[in-house]
Amino acid sequence: MKEKKDPFPSLSSFICFGLFELFFLTPLIFYGWATTFSVTKETFAQIGFLVLTFIWVIDLFTNSSREKIKWILTSTFSLPVIIFGLILLVSLIWSKSLYASFISLGVWGCFFSVYFLTLWSVRDKKWVELLLIAVVGAGFIAAGYSILQFYGIELPIWRKVMGRMRLFSTFGNPNYLADYLAASLHLAVLLFLIQKRTKFFWLFVIATLYTSLILTYTR
């Protein structure tokens, strides 16, 4: 990927740093006494993306140009994403439970924010690699903790959750953990291929992710 400087001075670097924190912390954050761990992660992510979206709107009105806005809107996947978002809004007309629909809409709003914030702010190879490292790094830590769980080592602040016989790490559910590990594993292989000086480290990361994935006993 050819490194490209952002010709539009803006708050892009701040937004990129916020994306890095969210990509890294969301999979790891938890509340040990919560019975549904996904609520903690969803709340943290939604608040974070709401703040970043607010900053993006400020940046849009203060440091934007017609050229950049046109580039964002005419990007390859922008039109399908916008159309899908409009379909979600229109579908509220037939909703039997607006409360449940708005909760799901908030989750989809995070996905849309990730797309447009990344498209707006990430303009060079360095930040692309850092965001990939954030995702894989979170998976590596979660995988390491699940391996400790396999050997009966638990955090002292974690309440023993009864009824869960398999590993769940910081996700609270072995299936959620396995899904994230499987996604991170592909990105770890990509980083192993593009990084020249740290191949042995990424090989160790891949081995840890794969070991944890096997230990979850999920299909």
URWO-V308805 format. One record per helix or strand of 2 or more residues. SS is the DSSP state (helix for helix, strand for strand). FROM is the first residue (numbers start at 1). TO is the last residue. Records with the same first field share a line. If there is no record, write none. Layout:
SS=FROM-TO, FROM-TO
This chain:
helix=12-25, 37-62, 66-73, 78-94, 98-121, 125-150, 174-194, 199-215
